[in-house]
Amino acid sequence: MIEETSEGFRSGDEPVAVYGLGKMGLPLAAVFAETSGTVTGVDVDPAVVETVSSGGCHVKREPGLAELVSELVDDGALEATTEPRDAAASASIHVVIVPTPITDENEPDLAMLDAVVADVGRGLEPDDLVLIECTVPPLTTERRVLPALEEASGLSRGDFGLAFCPERTSSGRALEDIRGAYPKVVGGVDDASTDAAAAVYEELNSAGVYTVSDATTAEAVKVFEGLYRDVNIALANELARCTDELGIDVREAIEIANTQPFCDIHAPGPGVGGHCIPYYPYFLIEPFESPTPLLETAREVNDAMPSFTVDKVREGLRADGKSISGATVVILGLTYRPGVEEIRASPSIPISEALTEAGAEVYGVDPVLDSVEEFALEQVSLEEVAAVGADAVVLVTPHEEFDGIDWDDLHRKSNEISVVIDGRQTLSDVDGEWRQYTIGSGYDE
């Protein structure tokens, strides 16, 4: 099966269907297409399918992706459809990369995965290979996906291949990551599935493949990567909250502590955002009975940082004889990460809400966002900041555009500013007559 899968994939004799053309799915489909030359991308959004089918790219700020998609569509190597069953009927390799959101009760919502798996199962043929890339709670592939595929197809384990192969991709560098910035992790429901999946990804990934014992281990690898970061950031944030009482620059202490090879404390900040780190802990907390007090505490610590940030705004205003009620506050950076058009779980959302609830008039600046309807604020451009008469400025996400802020000029034009809160230690050159507080470093005296 291994040699046949590898050769058939390279030659295009084994067509590929990629289910999900989002910000991770489209780059994945493109890399599959440039390798095999026969890929159908599937998405439920007709606008996405229409864009890709015409050679366009709806995923922004991914270097090289738009050009690659256009070239692949022109060459006939990549096409798109809204019909998953049609794609499943013609494909031999099925790659599933749909989101796993969290419900209001913090439970993983696998409805999208279930729907795609049912469609794949209806078109599944003997010797087909199913690859699950979307992040899921451990045991999902073995206990949920496999039985669903068997029921829908009438086939049994061993008649087809099934492996979990998690995406390990960051926005803004998707093609680089998929092609080989890190080795691919592969774990099948049986040895033949693992071997077949490894043969496919070795064609895609120049860094190679890590094969693990089974699909559940591969699922745990992906989840554990996110849990490590969440817990580590929580440690950094808890240490940062001790800054004022200790009277030291905690960031300096962390930096020096990290010179030991066994120490790698992350950086503190105003909160944790994105579609991964804030959600993956619940993939272990909710579905399983084993106690997870550390994971739960880490979530509480990180979720409390927006409130801590607002408290520092209130404290800085009070020191200048002002109340947060009626004050004007500007938030710099609304996305969860610099240069990435993604606001999911962004700390700026609860920060803007808390400031508004406290009676402040809140403005937001973000060079990569066109809409701010999810935030409790009014959007202004960077050039308009001086005109709003800010009493406080909060830097949440350090887009590179903020490096060019002329703080002296801002002070001349907006001398109402009482406090600047730096959530990421990126405003070291600020020199104004206001109080500057850096999370983890304290006040700049």
C-alpha positions as CSV (number, residue, x, y, z in Angstrom):
1,M,0.0,0.0,0.0
2,I,2.9,2.4,0.8
3,E,4.6,2.3,-2.6
4,E,1.3,2.4,-4.4
5,T,0.0,5.4,-2.4
6,S,3.2,7.3,-2.8
7,E,3.6,6.7,-6.5
8,G,-0.1,7.3,-7.2
9,F,-0.1,10.5,-5.2
10,R,3.0,11.8,-7.1
11,S,1.7,10.9,-10.5
12,G,-1.8,12.3,-9.8
13,D,-3.4,8.9,-10.4
14,E,-4.8,9.1,-6.9
15,P,-6.9,12.3,-6.8
16,V,-7.0,14.3,-3.6
17,A,-10.0,16.1,-2.0
18,V,-9.3,18.7,0.7
19,Y,-12.3,19.5,2.8
20,G,-12.2,23.0,4.1
21,L,-10.6,26.0,2.3
22,G,-10.1,28.3,5.2
23,K,-6.9,30.1,6.1
24,M,-5.2,26.8,6.8
25,G,-7.1,24.6,4.3
26,L,-6.4,26.6,1.2
27,P,-2.6,26.7,1.7
28,L,-2.7,22.9,2.4
29,A,-4.8,22.3,-0.8
30,A,-2.3,24.4,-2.7
31,V,0.7,22.4,-1.5
32,F,-1.1,19.1,-2.2
33,A,-1.9,20.4,-5.7
34,E,1.6,21.5,-6.5
35,T,2.8,18.1,-5.6
36,S,0.1,15.8,-7.1
37,G,-1.5,18.0,-9.7
38,T,-5.0,16.6,-9.0
39,V,-6.7,18.3,-6.1
40,T,-10.3,19.3,-5.5
41,G,-10.9,21.8,-2.7
42,V,-14.3,21.6,-0.9
43,D,-15.9,24.4,1.0
44,V,-19.5,25.1,2.1
45,D,-19.1,28.8,1.3
46,P,-20.1,29.5,-2.4
47,A,-18.1,32.8,-2.3
48,V,-14.9,30.9,-1.3
49,V,-15.4,28.3,-4.0
50,E,-16.2,30.9,-6.7
51,T,-13.1,32.9,-5.7
52,V,-10.8,29.9,-5.8
53,S,-12.3,28.5,-9.0
54,S,-11.5,31.8,-10.8
55,G,-7.9,31.6,-9.6
56,G,-8.4,34.1,-6.7
57,C,-7.4,33.9,-3.1
58,H,-9.6,34.9,-0.2
59,V,-6.9,34.2,2.4
60,K,-5.0,37.4,3.0
61,R,-1.4,38.0,4.1
62,E,-0.1,34.6,3.2
63,P,3.2,35.2,1.3
64,G,3.1,33.4,-2.1
65,L,-0.3,31.9,-1.7
66,A,-2.3,34.1,-4.1
67,E,0.3,33.6,-6.9
68,L,0.4,29.8,-6.2
69,V,-3.4,29.4,-6.3
70,S,-3.7,31.4,-9.5
71,E,-1.0,29.2,-11.2
72,L,-2.4,25.9,-10.0
73,V,-6.0,26.8,-11.1
74,D,-4.6,27.9,-14.5
75,D,-2.8,24.6,-14.8
76,G,-5.8,22.6,-13.9
77,A,-4.1,21.2,-10.8
78,L,-6.6,22.8,-8.4
79,E,-10.3,23.2,-8.6
80,A,-13.0,23.9,-6.0
81,T,-16.6,22.8,-5.3
82,T,-19.3,23.2,-2.8
83,E,-20.3,19.5,-3.2
84,P,-18.4,17.3,-0.8
85,R,-20.1,14.1,-1.9
86,D,-19.0,14.6,-5.5
87,A,-15.5,15.3,-4.4
88,A,-15.5,12.2,-2.2
89,A,-16.8,10.0,-4.9
90,S,-13.9,10.9,-7.2
91,A,-11.0,11.2,-4.7
92,S,-8.7,8.5,-3.4
93,I,-7.0,10.6,-0.7
94,H,-9.3,12.6,1.5
95,V,-7.8,15.4,3.7
96,V,-10.1,17.0,6.3
97,I,-9.2,20.4,7.8
98,V,-12.3,22.0,9.1
99,P,-12.6,24.1,12.3
100,T,-13.4,22.7,15.8
101,P,-15.0,25.6,17.6
102,I,-15.9,25.7,21.3
103,T,-19.5,26.0,22.5
104,D,-20.6,28.6,25.1
105,E,-20.2,25.8,27.6
106,N,-16.5,25.3,26.5
107,E,-17.2,22.0,24.9
108,P,-15.5,21.1,21.6
109,D,-18.1,21.3,18.8
110,L,-17.4,18.5,16.3
111,A,-20.4,19.0,14.1
112,M,-18.5,20.2,11.1
113,L,-16.1,17.3,11.3
114,D,-19.0,14.9,11.7
115,A,-20.7,16.3,8.6
116,V,-17.6,16.0,6.4
117,V,-16.8,12.5,7.6
118,A,-20.3,11.4,6.7
119,D,-19.9,12.8,3.2
120,V,-16.4,11.2,2.8
121,G,-17.8,7.9,4.1
122,R,-20.5,7.8,1.4
123,G,-17.8,8.1,-1.3
124,L,-15.2,5.9,0.4
125,E,-13.7,3.1,-1.7
126,P,-11.4,0.2,-0.7
127,D,-7.8,1.4,-0.4
128,D,-8.8,5.1,0.0
129,L,-6.8,7.1,2.5
130,V,-8.5,9.5,5.0
131,L,-6.2,12.1,6.7
132,I,-7.6,14.2,9.5
133,E,-5.7,17.5,10.0
134,C,-8.1,19.5,12.1
135,T,-7.3,19.7,15.9
136,V,-9.7,17.5,17.9
137,P,-9.8,16.0,21.4
138,P,-7.7,12.8,21.8
139,L,-9.6,9.6,20.9
140,T,-11.7,11.4,18.3
141,T,-10.2,9.6,15.3
142,E,-10.4,6.2,16.8
143,R,-13.8,6.4,18.6
144,R,-15.7,8.8,16.4
145,V,-14.3,9.2,12.9
146,L,-13.5,5.5,12.3
147,P,-16.9,4.1,13.2
148,A,-18.6,6.9,11.2
149,L,-16.6,6.1,8.1
150,E,-17.3,2.4,8.5
151,E,-21.0,3.0,8.9
152,A,-21.3,5.4,6.0
153,S,-19.2,3.3,3.6
154,G,-20.0,-0.3,4.6
155,L,-16.3,-0.9,4.8
156,S,-14.3,-2.0,7.8
157,R,-11.0,-1.0,9.4
158,G,-8.2,-2.3,7.1
159,D,-10.3,-1.8,3.9
160,F,-9.2,1.8,3.9
161,G,-6.5,3.9,5.6
162,L,-7.2,6.5,8.3
163,A,-4.7,8.6,10.1
164,F,-4.5,11.8,12.2
165,C,-1.9,14.2,10.8
166,P,-2.3,17.5,12.6
167,E,-1.6,20.8,10.9
168,R,1.3,22.6,12.5
169,T,0.9,25.9,10.7
170,S,1.0,29.5,11.7
171,S,-0.8,32.3,9.9
172,G,1.5,34.4,7.8
173,R,3.9,31.5,7.0
174,A,1.5,28.7,6.0
175,L,3.3,27.6,2.8
176,E,6.6,27.6,4.5
177,D,5.3,25.5,7.4
178,I,3.5,23.0,5.3
179,R,6.4,22.5,2.9
180,G,8.8,21.7,5.7
181,A,9.5,24.2,8.5
182,Y,8.7,21.4,10.9
183,P,8.4,17.6,10.5
184,K,4.9,16.3,10.0
185,V,3.3,14.2,12.7
186,V,1.4,11.1,11.6
187,G,-0.5,8.5,13.5
188,G,-2.8,5.9,12.0
189,V,-5.5,3.7,13.3
190,D,-3.3,0.8,12.2
191,D,0.2,0.3,10.9
192,A,-0.8,0.3,7.3
193,S,-2.6,3.6,7.7
194,T,0.4,5.2,9.4
195,D,2.7,4.0,6.7
196,A,0.5,5.3,3.9
197,A,0.0,8.7,5.5
198,A,3.7,9.0,6.0
199,A,4.4,8.2,2.4
200,V,2.1,11.0,1.3
201,Y,3.5,13.7,3.7
202,E,7.1,12.7,2.9
203,E,6.3,14.0,-0.6
204,L,5.0,17.3,0.7
205,N,7.3,18.0,3.7
206,S,11.0,18.4,3.2
207,A,11.6,18.2,7.0
208,G,10.3,14.7,7.0
209,V,7.7,12.9,9.1
210,Y,7.4,11.8,12.7
211,T,5.4,8.6,12.9
212,V,3.8,8.0,16.3
213,S,2.2,4.9,17.8
214,D,-1.4,5.6,16.9
215,A,-3.9,8.3,15.9
216,T,-4.6,9.2,19.6
217,T,-1.0,9.9,20.2
218,A,-0.9,12.2,17.2
219,E,-4.0,14.0,18.4
220,A,-2.4,14.4,21.8
221,V,0.8,15.9,20.3
222,K,-1.2,18.7,18.7
223,V,-3.2,19.4,21.8
224,F,-0.2,19.2,24.1
225,E,1.7,21.8,22.0
226,G,-1.1,24.3,22.7
227,L,-1.4,23.4,26.3
228,Y,2.3,23.9,26.9
229,R,2.0,27.5,25.6
230,D,-1.1,28.3,27.5
231,V,0.3,27.1,30.8
232,N,3.7,28.8,30.2
233,I,2.1,32.1,29.3
234,A,-0.1,31.8,32.4
235,L,3.1,31.5,34.5
236,A,4.6,34.6,32.8
237,N,1.4,36.5,33.4
238,E,1.1,35.5,37.0
239,L,4.8,36.6,37.5
240,A,4.0,39.9,35.7
241,R,1.2,40.6,38.2
242,C,3.9,40.6,41.0
243,T,5.9,43.3,39.3
244,D,4.7,46.2,41.4
245,E,5.0,44.5,44.7
246,L,8.4,43.1,44.0
247,G,9.6,46.4,42.7
248,I,11.5,44.8,39.8
249,D,11.4,44.4,36.1
250,V,10.0,40.8,35.9
251,R,10.6,40.7,32.2
252,E,14.3,41.3,32.9
253,A,14.3,38.4,35.4
254,I,12.6,36.1,32.9
255,E,15.1,37.0,30.2
256,I,18.0,36.2,32.4
257,A,16.4,33.0,33.8
258,N,15.9,31.8,30.2
259,T,19.7,31.8,29.7
260,Q,19.7,28.5,31.4
261,P,18.9,25.8,28.8
262,F,16.3,24.2,31.0
263,C,14.2,27.4,31.5
264,D,12.0,28.8,28.8
265,I,9.4,31.1,30.4
266,H,7.3,32.9,27.8
267,A,6.5,36.6,27.7
268,P,3.6,38.2,29.7
269,G,0.9,40.3,28.0
270,P,-2.7,41.6,28.1
271,G,-4.2,38.2,27.3
272,V,-4.1,35.2,25.0
273,G,-5.9,35.1,21.7
274,G,-6.2,33.2,18.5
275,H,-8.0,30.1,17.3
276,C,-5.7,27.6,19.1
277,I,-4.2,28.4,22.5
278,P,-7.3,29.6,24.3
279,Y,-9.4,26.7,23.2
280,Y,-7.2,23.6,23.2
281,P,-7.2,23.2,27.0
282,Y,-10.9,22.5,26.8
283,F,-10.2,19.5,24.5
284,L,-8.9,17.8,27.7
285,I,-10.8,19.7,30.4
286,E,-14.3,19.0,29.1
287,P,-14.5,15.5,27.4
288,F,-12.6,13.6,30.1
289,E,-13.0,12.8,33.7
290,S,-9.4,13.1,34.7
291,P,-8.8,16.2,36.9
292,T,-7.1,19.1,35.1
293,P,-6.6,21.8,37.7
294,L,-3.4,23.2,36.2
295,L,-5.1,23.7,32.8
296,E,-8.1,25.3,34.4
297,T,-6.0,27.6,36.5
298,A,-4.0,28.6,33.5
299,R,-7.1,29.5,31.6
300,E,-8.4,31.6,34.6
301,V,-5.0,33.5,34.8
302,N,-4.9,34.3,31.1
303,D,-8.5,35.2,30.9
304,A,-8.0,37.7,33.7
305,M,-5.3,39.7,32.0
306,P,-7.6,42.0,30.0
307,S,-9.2,43.0,33.3
308,F,-5.7,43.5,34.8
309,T,-4.9,45.8,31.8
310,V,-8.0,47.9,32.4
311,D,-7.2,48.2,36.1
312,K,-3.8,49.7,35.1
313,V,-5.6,52.2,32.8
314,R,-7.9,53.1,35.8
315,E,-4.9,53.4,38.1
316,G,-2.9,55.6,35.7
317,L,-5.8,57.9,35.1
318,R,-6.5,58.2,38.9
319,A,-2.9,59.2,39.5
320,D,-3.6,62.2,37.2
321,G,-6.8,63.1,39.0
322,K,-9.0,61.5,36.3
323,S,-11.8,59.0,36.3
324,I,-12.1,56.2,33.8
325,S,-15.7,57.2,33.4
326,G,-15.8,59.8,30.8
327,A,-12.1,59.3,29.8
328,T,-11.1,58.7,26.2
329,V,-9.0,55.6,25.6
330,V,-7.3,54.5,22.4
331,I,-6.5,50.8,21.9
332,L,-3.6,50.1,19.5
333,G,-3.9,46.7,17.9
334,L,-7.1,44.7,17.8
335,T,-6.1,41.5,16.1
336,Y,-4.7,38.7,18.4
337,R,-1.3,38.8,16.6
338,P,0.7,41.3,14.7
339,G,0.2,41.3,10.9
340,V,-2.6,38.7,11.1
341,E,-6.2,39.5,10.2
342,E,-7.6,37.3,13.0
343,I,-9.6,38.5,16.0
344,R,-10.7,35.3,17.5
345,A,-10.4,35.5,21.3
346,S,-8.3,38.7,20.9
347,P,-7.7,40.4,24.3
348,S,-8.8,43.7,22.7
349,I,-12.4,42.4,22.7
350,P,-12.8,42.1,26.5
351,I,-10.6,45.2,27.0
352,S,-12.8,47.3,24.8
353,E,-15.9,45.9,26.5
354,A,-14.6,46.5,30.0
355,L,-13.5,50.1,29.2
356,T,-16.9,50.9,27.6
357,E,-18.8,49.4,30.6
358,A,-16.7,51.6,32.9
359,G,-17.9,54.6,31.0
360,A,-14.9,55.4,28.8
361,E,-15.1,56.5,25.2
362,V,-13.1,53.9,23.4
363,Y,-11.3,54.1,20.0
364,G,-9.4,51.4,18.3
365,V,-6.6,51.4,15.7
366,D,-5.7,48.4,13.6
367,P,-4.0,48.6,10.2
368,V,-5.1,45.1,9.0
369,L,-8.8,45.3,10.0
370,D,-11.6,46.7,7.8
371,S,-14.4,46.0,10.3
372,V,-14.5,46.3,14.1
373,E,-18.1,45.4,14.8
374,E,-17.0,42.7,17.3
375,F,-15.4,45.4,19.5
376,A,-17.0,47.9,21.8
377,L,-15.3,50.9,20.2
378,E,-15.1,53.2,17.3
379,Q,-12.3,52.6,14.7
380,V,-9.9,55.4,13.8
381,S,-6.8,55.5,11.7
382,L,-3.4,55.9,13.2
383,E,-3.3,59.4,11.8
384,E,-6.5,60.3,13.6
385,V,-5.3,59.3,17.1
386,A,-4.1,62.8,18.1
387,A,-7.4,64.3,17.1
388,V,-9.6,62.2,19.5
389,G,-8.0,63.7,22.6
390,A,-7.0,60.5,24.3
391,D,-6.6,60.4,28.1
392,A,-5.0,56.9,27.9
393,V,-3.4,54.7,25.2
394,V,-3.3,50.9,25.5
395,L,-1.0,48.9,23.1
396,V,-2.4,45.4,22.9
397,T,-1.0,44.1,19.6
398,P,2.3,45.6,18.2
399,H,1.7,45.8,14.5
400,E,4.8,47.0,12.8
401,E,3.0,50.2,11.7
402,F,3.1,51.3,15.3
403,D,6.9,51.4,15.2
404,G,6.7,54.7,13.3
405,I,4.5,56.5,15.9
406,D,6.0,60.0,16.6
407,W,5.2,60.1,20.3
408,D,6.7,63.6,20.8
409,D,4.3,64.9,18.1
410,L,1.4,62.9,19.6
411,H,2.2,64.6,22.9
412,R,2.2,68.0,21.4
413,K,-1.1,67.5,19.6
414,S,-2.8,65.5,22.4
415,N,-1.5,66.7,25.7
416,E,-4.5,65.2,27.5
417,I,-2.8,61.8,27.7
418,S,-2.2,60.7,31.3
419,V,-1.1,57.1,30.9
420,V,0.3,54.7,28.2
421,I,-0.1,51.0,28.9
422,D,2.3,48.8,26.9
423,G,1.1,45.3,26.9
424,R,4.0,43.8,24.9
425,Q,7.2,45.8,25.8
426,T,7.4,47.4,22.4
427,L,7.2,51.1,23.3
428,S,10.6,51.5,24.9
429,D,11.2,54.7,23.0
430,V,8.2,56.5,24.3
431,D,9.2,59.7,25.9
432,G,6.3,61.8,27.0
433,E,5.1,63.6,30.1
434,W,2.6,60.8,30.9
435,R,2.9,57.7,33.1
436,Q,4.0,54.6,31.1
437,Y,3.2,51.2,32.4
438,T,4.6,48.0,30.8
439,I,3.0,44.7,31.8
440,G,5.8,42.8,33.4
441,S,8.1,45.7,33.8
442,G,6.1,48.3,35.7
443,Y,6.2,52.0,35.5
444,D,8.8,53.8,33.5
445,E,10.2,56.2,36.0
